[in-house]
Every structure is written in C-alpha cells, then in structure tokens.
Amino acid sequence: MMIFVFSIGMLRTYMPKKEVLLVLLVAFLIGSLGGAFFLEPIYKEMPSVIKVVERNMPNTDETLYLDLSSSIDLNELYQNLSNTEGFKSYDEESITIPLWKFSDQEKSYFEKIVGNIDSHYGNYTVNSSGSITIELKDNYSATKALKSFSDWYKLVYGSSLSYAKVHSKLVIDSYNFDEFQNNLLQRGIVASKLEGPIQNDLNATSNSGMSNTYFVLITGIIGVIVGLMGIYVDSVVVYYRRFKKFMETKRKR
C-alpha cells in the first residue's frame, strides 16, 4: 500500500499543483486504512508474542498469589501442585477470618488476645469491619492455624467458624504457566495477583501502548510522509546527481 502511495506521489509532474493536496489526502487515508486493518491487529498481539518469548526463556519464574477458601482441601491442593511439572514452591502466608463488625471494645479485646492463641501466629491485624488477618510463622500450616483459632473461638463463643480465607504464594516455572492456570481454574481458583517477568513485560507493554485512534493517526501520517517522498523523489535524484557530479569534478581538480 505504501508502494502504491509512493507511486502516486511520483506522478506529481503529470498533474496540476492543486491535485497535490488530493494526493496527500489519499496517502493519509490509505495509511490510516492500512494501519487500522493490517498493522493494528499485529500491534495488539505484541503482548502475547512477548509473553510466549518470555515463557520460553530459561530460569524465569512466575509468582501467583492465591486467595483460597478454607473449605478447600489444602493438603490435596499442595500435593497436586507439587507434582505438576514446573513447580518451584508453595507457601501459605496468612489467613483472614471474617467475624462481625466489631465495636471499639471488641476490637481492643481481639487485638490483645489473638497473639496468645497460637505461638505460630506472626503479625496480625484486627479490622473494625469485622475481620482478622494473621500472618503465619515458619511456613506454619494454614490448616493448623485455623484449627487453633477455631478451637479457641468455640471454647469462648460456643460456636464454630463458618468461613475463612487462606492467602498463599505459588512460584512456578514460567514455561508451565498455562498448565498451572488450567489446573487452578478447574478447582475454581483464580490468582488474585501475578508477579514475574511475563507479567512485568505485559504491564510495561500495556502502559506504553497507544490508543487505537492515535495508532491509526500515526499510520496515516506515515502515509503522508511516503507520499511526500514520492512527490519530491525526482528533485532529490536531480540534486544527488548534481552533488555527485560536483564531487567528481572537485576530485579531478
């Protein structure tokens, strides 16, 4: 299409001067159409291409942060993930236990008592909205941590916990990302956050990407530039020949 635009520009000597503007308009339209229908789909696929290239690079890891329901068999999940090719590590980092909206007195009570329930509890946060988030020490099992809290809760309040959330981190080989993702989706699990070279490149590509309208305008301007090159190519050739002849004459002298 650009060759066609260039060829139209070269016909300037055979058309009135007023028609030059029409040539440039046609060049802009052709450039825009070419960008919209041919280049833009390729441009949109660039993140996917980068993703494929990154996945096939050696020693690249992807980290998936998972928010899991306590109703899931966590031991079975770990066994399944650890037996999948590309597995690097899996850590249960913290648990979140939703209760009820706390009063100031209740919030103060939980802030004092939670750290004494289990010595494997790390830092914890009691939110007025009614949830308690507890970090786990030394790769402590979330199942054991929840059992400790549930036993204490039943002893104090006389009822069992109905629901809790486990926050875990899964590190895998980037090459096997799709396999792990499909495995998790079959269990109804979607990663809440991704970290790694693939995700970083996708984010960088998305942030630096142009809007569709801007991209089409750029390709239209490229069409105009190519049209101008066609229009003035004869002049350039003439000046080049004169310059070349001048240099040859100067050398002979």
C-alpha positions as CSV (number, residue, x, y, z in Angstrom):
1,M,0.0,0.0,0.0
2,M,2.9,2.3,0.8
3,I,4.5,1.5,-2.6
4,F,1.2,2.5,-4.2
5,V,1.2,5.8,-2.3
6,F,4.8,6.4,-3.3
7,S,3.9,5.7,-7.0
8,I,1.0,8.2,-6.8
9,G,3.4,10.8,-5.5
10,M,5.8,10.2,-8.4
11,L,3.0,11.2,-10.8
12,R,3.1,14.8,-9.5
13,T,4.8,16.1,-12.6
14,Y,1.8,14.9,-14.7
15,M,-0.9,16.6,-12.6
16,P,-1.9,20.2,-11.7
17,K,-0.4,21.6,-8.5
18,K,-3.8,21.7,-6.8
19,E,-4.0,18.0,-7.1
20,V,-1.0,17.5,-4.8
21,L,-3.2,18.1,-1.8
22,L,-5.6,15.4,-3.1
23,V,-2.6,13.1,-3.4
24,L,-1.6,13.8,0.3
25,L,-5.2,13.2,1.4
26,V,-5.3,9.9,-0.4
27,A,-2.0,9.0,1.1
28,F,-3.3,9.8,4.6
29,L,-6.5,7.7,4.0
30,I,-4.5,4.7,2.7
31,G,-2.0,4.9,5.5
32,S,-4.9,5.0,8.1
33,L,-6.7,2.1,6.5
34,G,-3.5,0.1,6.3
35,G,-2.9,0.8,10.0
36,A,-6.4,0.0,11.1
37,F,-6.8,-3.2,9.2
38,F,-3.3,-4.6,8.9
39,L,-0.9,-3.2,11.5
40,E,-3.2,-2.6,14.4
41,P,-4.1,-6.3,14.8
42,I,-0.4,-7.1,14.9
43,Y,0.2,-4.3,17.3
44,K,-2.5,-5.7,19.7
45,E,-0.9,-9.1,19.6
46,M,2.5,-7.8,20.7
47,P,1.9,-8.5,24.4
48,S,1.0,-12.1,23.6
49,V,4.2,-12.5,21.5
50,I,6.3,-11.1,24.3
51,K,4.6,-13.5,26.7
52,V,5.4,-16.5,24.5
53,V,9.1,-15.4,24.2
54,E,9.5,-14.8,27.9
55,R,8.0,-18.2,28.7
56,N,10.5,-20.0,26.6
57,M,13.4,-18.2,28.2
58,P,15.3,-20.5,30.7
59,N,15.2,-19.8,34.5
60,T,12.2,-17.5,34.5
61,D,9.7,-17.8,37.4
62,E,6.2,-16.5,37.8
63,T,4.6,-15.9,41.2
64,L,0.9,-16.5,41.7
65,Y,-0.8,-15.1,44.8
66,L,-3.9,-17.2,45.7
67,D,-6.8,-16.4,48.0
68,L,-8.3,-19.8,48.9
69,S,-11.4,-20.8,50.7
70,S,-10.9,-22.8,53.9
71,S,-13.3,-25.3,52.6
72,I,-10.7,-26.5,50.0
73,D,-8.6,-29.5,50.9
74,L,-5.3,-27.6,51.2
75,N,-3.2,-30.7,51.7
76,E,-4.6,-32.2,48.5
77,L,-4.1,-29.0,46.6
78,Y,-0.4,-28.8,47.7
79,Q,0.2,-32.4,46.6
80,N,-1.4,-31.8,43.3
81,L,0.6,-28.6,42.6
82,S,3.9,-30.0,43.8
83,N,3.5,-33.0,41.5
84,T,3.0,-30.7,38.4
85,E,6.0,-30.1,36.2
86,G,7.4,-26.7,36.7
87,F,6.5,-26.4,40.4
88,K,9.0,-24.4,42.5
89,S,7.5,-23.6,45.8
90,Y,4.2,-23.1,47.7
91,D,3.8,-21.2,50.9
92,E,0.7,-20.4,53.0
93,E,1.5,-16.9,54.2
94,S,-1.6,-15.7,56.1
95,I,-5.2,-16.3,56.9
96,T,-8.2,-13.9,57.1
97,I,-11.1,-14.8,59.4
98,P,-14.3,-12.8,58.9
99,L,-16.5,-12.4,62.0
100,W,-18.8,-9.5,62.6
101,K,-18.5,-5.7,62.8
102,F,-16.5,-5.0,65.9
103,S,-17.2,-2.4,68.5
104,D,-14.2,-0.5,69.9
105,Q,-14.2,-2.7,72.9
106,E,-14.4,-5.9,70.9
107,K,-11.6,-4.7,68.6
108,S,-9.4,-3.9,71.6
109,Y,-10.1,-7.3,73.0
110,F,-9.2,-9.2,69.9
111,E,-6.0,-7.1,69.5
112,K,-4.9,-8.3,72.9
113,I,-5.9,-11.9,72.7
114,V,-5.2,-13.1,69.2
115,G,-1.4,-13.3,69.6
116,N,-1.8,-15.6,72.6
117,I,-4.0,-18.2,70.8
118,D,-1.1,-19.8,68.9
119,S,2.6,-19.2,69.2
120,H,3.0,-19.7,65.4
121,Y,0.9,-16.6,64.7
122,G,3.0,-13.7,63.4
123,N,1.8,-10.2,62.9
124,Y,-1.9,-9.8,62.8
125,T,-4.4,-7.1,62.0
126,V,-7.9,-6.6,63.6
127,N,-10.2,-4.6,61.3
128,S,-13.2,-2.7,62.7
129,S,-15.1,-4.0,59.6
130,G,-15.1,-7.4,61.3
131,S,-12.1,-9.5,60.0
132,I,-8.8,-10.6,61.5
133,T,-5.8,-11.2,59.3
134,I,-3.0,-13.3,60.7
135,E,0.4,-13.9,59.2
136,L,1.9,-17.4,59.7
137,K,5.4,-18.0,61.1
138,D,8.0,-20.5,59.7
139,N,5.7,-21.9,56.9
140,Y,3.2,-22.9,59.5
141,S,0.2,-24.8,58.0
142,A,-2.9,-22.7,57.5
143,T,-5.0,-25.7,58.4
144,K,-3.3,-25.9,61.9
145,A,-3.6,-22.1,62.3
146,L,-7.3,-22.2,61.6
147,K,-7.8,-25.2,63.9
148,S,-6.1,-23.3,66.7
149,F,-8.4,-20.2,66.2
150,S,-11.5,-22.4,65.7
151,D,-10.9,-24.3,68.9
152,W,-10.4,-21.1,70.9
153,Y,-13.4,-19.5,69.3
154,K,-15.6,-22.5,70.1
155,L,-14.4,-22.5,73.7
156,V,-15.1,-18.8,74.2
157,Y,-18.2,-18.3,72.0
158,G,-19.6,-21.8,71.8
159,S,-19.9,-21.9,68.0
160,S,-17.6,-22.9,65.1
161,L,-16.2,-20.7,62.4
162,S,-18.2,-20.9,59.1
163,Y,-15.6,-19.5,56.7
164,A,-12.0,-18.3,56.4
165,K,-9.7,-17.3,53.7
166,V,-6.1,-18.6,53.2
167,H,-3.6,-16.4,51.4
168,S,-0.8,-18.4,49.7
169,K,2.0,-17.9,47.3
170,L,2.8,-20.3,44.4
171,V,6.1,-20.0,42.5
172,I,6.3,-21.9,39.2
173,D,8.4,-22.1,36.0
174,S,7.0,-19.5,33.5
175,Y,7.0,-22.2,30.8
176,N,4.4,-24.2,32.6
177,F,2.1,-21.2,33.5
178,D,-0.8,-22.3,31.4
179,E,-0.8,-25.8,32.9
180,F,-1.0,-24.5,36.4
181,Q,-3.6,-21.9,35.5
182,N,-5.8,-24.5,34.0
183,N,-5.3,-26.7,37.0
184,L,-6.4,-24.0,39.3
185,L,-9.3,-22.9,37.1
186,Q,-10.7,-26.5,37.3
187,R,-10.9,-26.0,41.1
188,G,-12.5,-22.6,40.7
189,I,-9.3,-20.8,41.8
190,V,-8.1,-17.6,40.1
191,A,-4.8,-15.9,41.1
192,S,-5.5,-12.5,42.8
193,K,-2.1,-11.2,41.6
194,L,0.7,-12.2,39.4
195,E,4.4,-11.2,39.6
196,G,7.3,-12.1,37.3
197,P,9.0,-11.3,34.0
198,I,5.9,-12.2,32.0
199,Q,3.6,-10.0,34.0
200,N,6.1,-7.2,34.1
201,D,6.6,-7.2,30.3
202,L,2.8,-7.3,29.8
203,N,2.3,-4.4,32.2
204,A,5.1,-2.4,30.5
205,T,3.7,-3.1,27.0
206,S,0.2,-2.1,28.2
207,N,1.3,1.1,29.8
208,S,3.3,2.2,26.9
209,G,0.7,1.2,24.3
210,M,-1.0,3.7,22.1
211,S,-4.8,4.1,21.8
212,N,-6.4,2.7,18.6
213,T,-7.2,6.2,17.3
214,Y,-3.7,7.5,18.0
215,F,-2.2,4.5,16.3
216,V,-4.3,5.0,13.2
217,L,-3.4,8.7,13.0
218,I,0.3,7.8,13.2
219,T,0.0,5.3,10.3
220,G,-1.9,8.0,8.3
221,I,0.9,10.5,8.9
222,I,3.4,7.8,7.7
223,G,1.3,7.5,4.6
224,V,1.6,11.3,4.0
225,I,5.4,11.1,4.6
226,V,5.7,8.4,2.0
227,G,3.5,10.4,-0.4
228,L,5.8,13.4,0.0
229,M,8.8,11.2,-0.6
230,G,7.2,10.1,-3.9
231,I,6.4,13.7,-4.8
232,Y,9.9,15.0,-4.3
233,V,11.9,12.0,-5.2
234,D,12.7,13.4,-8.6
235,S,14.1,16.6,-7.1
236,V,16.2,14.6,-4.7
237,V,17.6,12.5,-7.5
238,V,18.4,15.6,-9.5
239,Y,20.2,17.2,-6.6
240,Y,22.0,14.0,-5.8
241,R,23.3,13.7,-9.3
242,R,24.4,17.4,-9.3
243,F,26.2,16.8,-6.0
244,K,27.8,13.6,-7.2
245,K,29.0,15.4,-10.4
246,F,30.3,18.3,-8.3
247,M,32.3,16.0,-6.1
248,E,33.8,14.1,-9.1
249,T,34.8,17.4,-10.7
250,K,36.4,18.6,-7.5
251,R,38.4,15.3,-7.2
252,K,39.7,15.7,-10.8
253,R,40.9,19.2,-9.9
